[in-house]
């Protein structure tokens, strides 16, 4: 990591990624970044490098020798420790990543997912009926993006009840606060409380599935084997925690963003016509 005096200041962007100004103009800004060479963003921690062009992003993800997926452990790493110590497969490199990937594959196989197809279809139909019954307007995030992910992931795949889903949703709501953790400071108290509740729930779910197996995604993870190898208790905990809790945020926002992009693109084409 380069020290601040070594940085090419012509490649430093003066922008606060957590500010309301950025969030309000994110679509326009990100569209510009898709054409811009990599640049630095400074914060209270280490410099961050933003890659927006396809070729640059592909280079980062295809060259593990130069670019690691591991969370950096230097000063200010807390800003990047989004899952508060829990490590998902996307934060691993090399053989460790390959091994966890092999063990996770059965849970994501076409056979396993086809088993969920009918249930997910029913959930989506119910969600769309509710949107239609409420009139001509709806909130793309609240009524679509968040509901789609919660329904497909927590209800259909994980078989969670309403109380359990609320615990994961509460954690995913405070997760962005980790971004504002300053170097050397503890995570915000509300993050710690939400994390502890979600962690306790994950341990409870694992114990329940081991005692009373169900034909669902979590059970597939618990029973996953590869030539005698299996996920350790910690690896199992980390993967279930991040899939059911932390993954809700990015996935639901992506669903809402995709809908917004489709609508915006449709309106733009209609205007040009």
N, C-alpha and C positions, 0 to 999 in steps of 0.2 A: 504494500500500500504506500503510495507516495505521500510525503509530508506536505503540509500546506505550502511552504515556500517553493516546493518543486513543481507545483501545479502551473499549467499554462492558463493564465488568467483569462485569456481570450476564449477559453472553452468552459468557463464557469458561468452557470446560469443563476441569476439572482431570483430565486423563486422558493416559496414555502409550500412544500407538497401537501401540508396539512391545513392550509389556510382556506377560508371560505371562498376567497377570490379564485383560487385554483380550482376548487370543486365546482364552482359555478361556470367556469369556462373550460372545464376539463376536455370536453369533446374537441373544441377548436385547438387547444394546446397540443393534445395528443396527436391530432392530425398533422400538425406541423412537425412534431417530433419524428413522425414516420418518414420524413424527408431529410432529417438533420443528422449529421455525424454524431457519434457519442460525445457526451459532455458531462461536466461535473455539477453536482448540486451539493452545497455545503449546508451543514446543520450543526447541532451541538455535539455530534459524534464524529466518526470518520467520514471523509468525503464519499459521496455516492455517485456512481457512474450510471447514467441513463442511456440505454441503447434503444432506439426506436425504429431504425430501418431494419427491414426483414433480413438482409444479408448479415448485419451486425448481430442481431439476435440469434440467428442460426449459427454463427461462428462461436458465440458464447456457449450455447447449449451443446455444440458438437465437439468441443475441445476441452475435455476435463483436465488435461495437463496444465493448461493456463488459467482456466476458470473453474473454481470449486463451487459445489453446491452446499458445502458445509457452512453453517452459520459462523461468521468470524467471531473470535473470542478476544479481540483486543478491546481497547478503551471505547466504550460506547456501543458494544455489541448488543446491549439490551434492546436498542431500537429495532434490531433485525430479528430478535428472538420472539417472533409473533406468537408462538404457541407456548411461551413461558417454560422452556426447558424440555417440552415434548418434541420429539424428532420424527418427522414424517419421511417417507421414502424419497421425496423430492429434495430433501436436505442431506442426502447421502451420496457418496462417490464410490467408484470402483466396485470391487467384489462385494462389498457390503450392500451396496445398492442392488447389484444383480441378484444376490441371494434373497433379499426381501421381496424383490419383484417376482422371482420365481414362486415364492410362497404365497404371494397375493393373487397371482394369475387365476387360480381356480375360482376365486370369489368373483372375478370379473369376466369369466368365460361366457360365451354366447349361450351355453346351456343354462348357466345360472341366471343370466339376465332374462332369458326367454321365460323362465319360471315366474318372473315378476311382471311380465308384459301386461297381462290382463288386469292385475291389481293397479298398476300405474295408470293404465288407460282409464279405469274407473275413477281414479282420483282426479285425473285431468279433466274428464268429462264433468264431474261434479264441480270443479273449480270454474270451468267455463260457463256452466249453467248459472252459477252464482253471479258471475260477472255480467252475464246477459240480463239476469233478472233485476240488476241494480240500475239499469238504464244505459244511456249511450256513452257515458264516461266512466273510466276506471283508472286507478293508479297502477302504472306499469310495474312498480316495485312492490308495493304493499299487496296488491290484489293478484299479481301475476308472478313476478320473479321469485319473491320469498315463498309464496304458497306452492309454487311448482317444485322447488327444491325440497322444502320441508315435506311435502306430500310424497315425492318419489324417494327421497333418501331416508328420512326418519320414520315415515309411516310404512311405506311398502317394503323397503329394503331392510330396515332395522327392527320393524315391528314394535316401535315404542308407543307408550300411551301418552296422553295429553300432559300429565305431570312431568314425565321424563323429557318430552319435547321442549317444554318451557324452560327446563334447566339448561339445555343446550342452546336454546335461543337467547337466553339471558347472557350466556358466556359470549356468544358471537356478537352481541350488541356492544359489549365493552372491549372487545378485542382490539379495535383501532387505537385505544388509549395507549397500548404498548409503544406505538410510534413516537409518543411524546415523552417517553422515559429518558431522562438525561443520564449521561455516563455516571456510573457509580450509585445511582439512586435506585431504590426498590420500585417494583411495579406498583401502580395505583392500588389502594386498598380494595376498591370495587372490582378490579381485575382479579386480585388474589382470592376474594370471596367467591366470585363466579367460577374461577378455575377450580377451587377446592370442591365446590358442589358438583361440578361436572366430572371431576376426577373420581369422586366417591361414587357417582352414578355409573361410570364406566366399570369400575371394579365390581359393583353390584350386578351389572348386566352380564359380565363375563362369568361370575359365579353362578348366576341363574341359568345361563345357557349350558354350562357344564353339567349342571344338575338335571336340567330339563331341556334338551336340545330341541330346536325348532328349525324348520326348513327356510332359513333366511340368510342374509348376507353375513351377519355377525357370526352365526354358527359356522359358516364356510371358512371364516378366518380362524376360528378357534380350532377347527379340525384339519386345517391345511397341513399337508405333508409333502415333502419332496425327497424321496429316497431316504426316509428315516429322519430327515431334518424337519424342524417345525419352529414356529415363532416362539421366542422366549416370552415369559410373562411380561417383561418390560416392553418388548417389541410389539406384542399383541395390544397392550394398553395404549401405546403411542399411536398405532395405526387406527384403532377404533376411535380414540379421542379426537384425532385430527379430522378423520372422515366425518364423524357425527357432529362435532362441535365447531372446530375451526374452519372446515371447508365450506360451511354454510354461507359465510359472508361473501367470499369471492364468487362462488357459483351463483348465488341469488342475484348479485349485482350484475354479473355477466348476462344472466337471462333477461333482466330488465333493460340492460344496455343494448342487447341484441334487438329487442323489440323496438326500442327507441330508434336505433339505426335503420331498421326496416321501414318504420313509419316515416322517418325523416327522408330517407331515400325515395320512397314512393311519392311523397309530397313534392320533392324536388323535380322528379321526372314529370309529374303532372303539371307543374308550373312551366317547365320548359316546353311541354307540348302545347 
